Amino acid sequence: MHGYIINGKRRHSAIFWLAVISVLVGLGLTYWIDLILSKLETMKGTQIIVLLYSAIFGVGSGAIFTLLYYLFDNFFWKIKIFGNVDLSGKYQCEGVSKDKSQKEKDRFTATIIIKQTWTKISVNLKTDKSYSDSFMAKISQNGVGDIRLDYCYTNNTDQTNKDMVSRHTGTATIIFSSEIKGKYYNQPDDRMRYGELVLSKEG
């Protein structure tokens, strides 16, 4: 999986609030631990308590932030109240490939698997002849709620297929609306082709 770009500043504000919550929870924990330690007869003097307070606050807040960040990055970000776009899932795809003269060259079926967390994503497309993996992506949303996924990919083909370049790169755009449709384009240095995709999500 790799990082991806999203529109807006939700990611920055979420990190800020995670940090604020971590500090507040850390302060609360150190207050109660300090209160407990101050009442222990075996702990006399304030020096030990001050040292423990500093250690617990420093380590505790960092550990709390790490835990909250992990939980949000992998699970909580999908909660609808946060307004994040979740494209993860398995999709069946029908595609058509054309050359630069718009002549149809091939029709194919594929399986697309999108894995996504709050900060990372991967798009894998697999046919009976080749497979591709994304290495860069961007998610955007227009005013009517349509979601656009743009990504760059590297494609590896079956070595026994003489009609296809063994390895090439390209770009793809998928629009998630009432229907899920997309287009892809292979770089001209590799193979001058483009195509259209129609997707349906399983489940």
KEGUFI-925006 format. One record per residue: residue in one letter; x negated, y, z of N, C-alpha, C in turn. Coordinates in steps of 0.001 Angstrom, whole numbers, plus 500000, padded with zeros to 6 digits. Layout:
// KEGUFI-925006
AXYZXYZXYZ/...
// end
This chain:
// KEGUFI-925006
M499159498800500000500000500000500000499122501253500000/H499666502346499523498931503598499412499842504746499828/G499242505895500065500023507056500440500872507563499289/Y501871508377499616502697508969498577503135510366498993/I503495511167497996503911512545498216505434512604498296/I505942513400499210507389513624499288507657515120499280/N508825515510498803509208516919498801509530517386500217/G509346518667500461509716519222501753508625519052502794/K508966519406504051507999519391505142508439518477506278/R509276517498505972509774516617507031508628515880507727/R507632515457506942506543514679507513505755515504508513/H505493516772508188504733517616509097505505517892510382/S506783518185510265507576518489511453507729517261512341/A507845516078511731507978514851512520506713514586513326/I505550514807512711504290514613513434504206515585514607/F504639516818514385504631517815515462505490517355516637/W506703516889516354507604516480517428507133515198518101/L506500514307517352505919513116517979504825513511518962/A504018514508518579502960514979519474503550515634520718/V504596516443520546505244517100521687505827516067522645/I506533515080522099507127514034522939506045513263523682/S504928512982522984503833512238523613503261513003524796/V503074514307524632502537515128525719503512515171526893/L504797515348526604505794515409527674505884514095528437/V505876512986527699505909511675528359504638511464529162/G503490511878528588502227511747529309502216512557530592/L502744513777530534502826514606531738503724513962532791/G504841513410532339505742512750533276505096511556533947/L504391510758533157503722509582533722502642509976534714/T501827510968534347500747511368535251501295511993536534/Y502428512676536435503033513260537636503432512170538616/W504107511154538115504569510092539001503413509243539509/I502432508993538665501275508213539118500484509005540149/D500321510304539908499632511164540870500367511182542201/L501701511216542137502509511223543355502330509929544132/I502300508817543407502124507514544061500739507400544682/L499716507816543922498347507714544432498133508594545661/S498780509751545675498601510666546807499171510098548094/K500059509131547961500686508545549138499983507276549613/L499017506808548805498303505604549204497246505946550254/E497316505286551369496379505572552456494958505185552087/T494813504229551177493470503779550808492764504782549913/M493509505734549343492927506741548469492884508068549222/K491781508359549868491656509581550647490852510616549859/G491231511854550000490556512940549301491199513207547955/T490952514369547425491580514766546159490712514482544942/Q489430514238545130488533514069543989488916512856543150/I489201511741543825489566510521543100490865510736542332/I491823511405542970493120511637542325492958512523541091/V492118513552541212491887514440540067491263513674538909/L490285512816539214489643512018538167490636511077537502/L491448510406538316492453509497537764493478510264536934/Y493861511429537409494833512260536684494296512607535292/S493035513036535241492437513413533960492344512224533021/A491933511076533575491779509879532741493118509402532200/I494113509353533080495434508863532664496068509803531646/F495940511128531867496539512083530938495883511995529563/G494528511915529566493806511865528295494109510612527505/V494007509457528151494241508188527470495724507968527243/G496544508315528245497973508050528164498653508773527023/S498390510070526849499034510829525784498628510315524411/G497343509994524256496879509449522980497499508107522675/A497584507250523694498174505926523501499665506029523197/I500349506948523882501785507133523642502027507628522220/F501210508601521769501361509111520403501123508003519381/T500084507190519608499783506091518686500941505112518602/L501519504771519751502644503838519775503870504437519085/L504202505690519414505360506339518799505175506489517292/Y503962506842516874503681507006515443503854505683514709/Y503344504604515303503479503278514677504950502887514545/L505710503067515619507130502702515591507906503547514581/F507602504844514531508303505717513585507900505393512153/D506605505177511933506092504911510586506661503628510006/N506903502635510836507343501333510344508834501065510508/F509485501712511482510875501361511777511815502568511854/F511531503500512753512485504556513062512728505520511912/W511771505656510989511906506611509893513104506303508996/K513581505054509033514706504658508185516057505106508741/I516087505531510008517353505965510600517887507167509822/K519160507119509456519738508111508542519638509540509053/I519665509715510369519650511066510923518389511836510535/F517300511115510226516047511771509854516030512195508387/G516957511682507594517082512124506209515985511678505276/N515278510607505605514212510118504738514762509209503637/V514076509177502511514460508338501375513820506966501527/D514641505923501534514161504548501668514465503787500377/L513427503480499610513578502764498344513148501309498446/S512734500873499603512190499526499754513229498470499401/G512750497387498802513650496307498427513167495583497186/K513968494612496767513669493809495578514670494155494488/Y514167494401493296515003494818492176514794493884490986/Q515874493586490298515787492891489019515790493938487911/C514982493715486893514766494729485873514907494145484470/E515611494878483612515678494570482183514955495695481455/G513981495332480613513185496352479955513044496143478467/V512751497228477775512467497173476346511205497983476090/S510298497424475305509028498062474998509033498547473551/K508533499775473334508488500359471994507093500894471698/D506769500987470394505494501580470016505688503062469729/K504622503734469262504687505187469080505664505614467986/S506024504693467094507008505004466055508435504699466513/Q508588504410467799509869504086468425510432502749467942/K509586501942467381510000500614466951509971499666468143/E511058498938468325511129497997469440510132496864469234/K509309496627470251508289495589470174508626494366471007/D509325494581472100509543493447473000510657493780473988/R511395492760474383512342492856475494511867491910476587/F512048492320477816511529491507478905512393491669480146/T512287490704481019512889490785482352511756490821483370/A511996491485484472510948491635485479511565491699486864/T510718491475487837511081491664489238510220492783489798/I510862493766490399510144494881491007510347494824492515/I509245494844493237509303494854494699508683496159495189/I509477496937495916508996498185496502508863497994498008/K507656498161498504507405498131499941507124499562500385/Q507721499949501495507614501349501897507650501505503403/T506776502357503898506865502854505262507045504367505164/W506967505049506284507116506500506269505971507176505523/T504774506586505569503595507226504983503004506476503800/K503423505240503560502819504453502488503882503759501649/I503486503407500425504403502743499498503604501892498524/S504226500881497974503642500112496875504772499660495965/V504514499710494663505482499277493659504827498183492831/N505384496992492891504841495850492160505871495360491161/L505474495288489900506339494782488834505715493518488257/K506528492479488122506007491211487624506931490642486560/T506340490276485412507052489566484353506380488214484161/D506866487450483183506230486165482922504916486320482166/K504602487565481726503381487803480968502365488676481697/S502815489454482663501904490394483310502442490824484669/Y501609491548485394502037492147486653501319493486486814/S501952494409487504501354495722487724501514496137489175/D500555496930489646500565497456491006500344498958490960/S501105499690491737500962501147491784499728501534492583/F499181502726492275498073503257493067498288504726493429/M499378505315492978499715506699493299501216506881493099/A501865507658493969503319507798493839503811509115494425/K504988509521493944505664510716494445507166510464494456/I507825510873495536509281510770495641509855512177495752/S510856512467494922511515513771494976513021513579494867/Q513765514606495230515224514526495234515799515844494735/N516787515755493826517375516980493293518586517409494114/G519235518476493672520326519050494448521580518213494504/V521728517249493606522942516417493591522707515044494212/G521522514855494777521259513617495494520547512535494718/D520248512784493429519496511793492663518061511738493171/I517530510543493264516173510345493766515272509946492605/R514113510556492534513161510284491457511871509730492043/L511454508594491508510189507975491892509252508020490697/D508141508720490845507085508746489831505877508009490391/Y505296507142489582504107506448490066503175506069488921/C501909505929489257500891505447488327500560504010488694/Y500255503215487688500036501794487944498886501237487109/T498394500117487565497432499314486814498100498003486474/N498040497622485199498691496400484732497655495361484337/N497879494143484775497039493010484386497911492003483650/T497443491533482505498240490633481681497650489236481659/D498464488321481197498046486933481034496926486864480002/Q495801486289480386494649486220479492494926485406478233/T495922484543478268496232483707477101497114484442476098/N497627485613476482498493486371475582497633487290474722/K497417486919473478496517487646472591497098488970472110/D498419489137472226499059490346471716499029491496472715/M498535491248473911498572492281474936497172492572475453/V496917493847475758495652494237476352495571493649477754/S494404493098478107494296492365479366494478493264480583/R494072494541480473494191495438481627494388496862481115/H495374497560481647495595498939481243496304499694482364/T496325501005482232496992501847483222498151502592482572/G499034503107483393500178503837482859500921504575483949/T501991505230483554502847505951484491504291505507484301/A505077505641485339506491505261485265507327506235486083/T508552506428485646509525507254486362510821506471486490/I511331506370487705512595505676487951513545506645488646/I514758506767488112515776507636488689516820506777489395/F517013507033490689518000506318491491519242507195491607/S520268506869490847521519507609490859522655506599490967/S523784506856490300524846505847490261524344504590489567/E523373504784488665522640503682488051521159503888488328/I520392502831488190518950502933488395518275502685487053/K517714503740486488517073503631485184515699504282485228/G514835503848484318513504504415484296512840504323482943/K511677504949482868510843504899481673509398504700482098/Y508623504091481223507198503945481496506407504308480256/Y505151504661480477504294505089479377502882504604479655/N502315503873478700500944503399478827499992504400478197/Q498874504633478828497926505623478340497454505272476930/P497377506278476039497025506002474645495639505412474454/D494735505657475385493405505055475265493469503544475413/D494512503061476081494644501625476315495561500985475274/R496798501450475218497769500936474253498907501945474135/M499178502360472928500167503417472725501566502824472744/R502106502649473939503458502120474064504195502800475209/Y505493502773475092506337503246476180507586502374476197/G508393502531477206509566501677477285510608502205478244/E511731501516478273512847501886479129513183500734480065/L513645501093481266513936500105482301515342500326482854/V516021499243483142517302499281483850517186498339485039/L517415498871486245517201498096487461518506497854488203/S518520496771488954519615496482489887518996495909491155/K519424496452492296518839496036493566519519494786494093/E518711493838494558519260492626495153519768492929496557/G520827492229496947521365492393498293522176493658498424/
// end
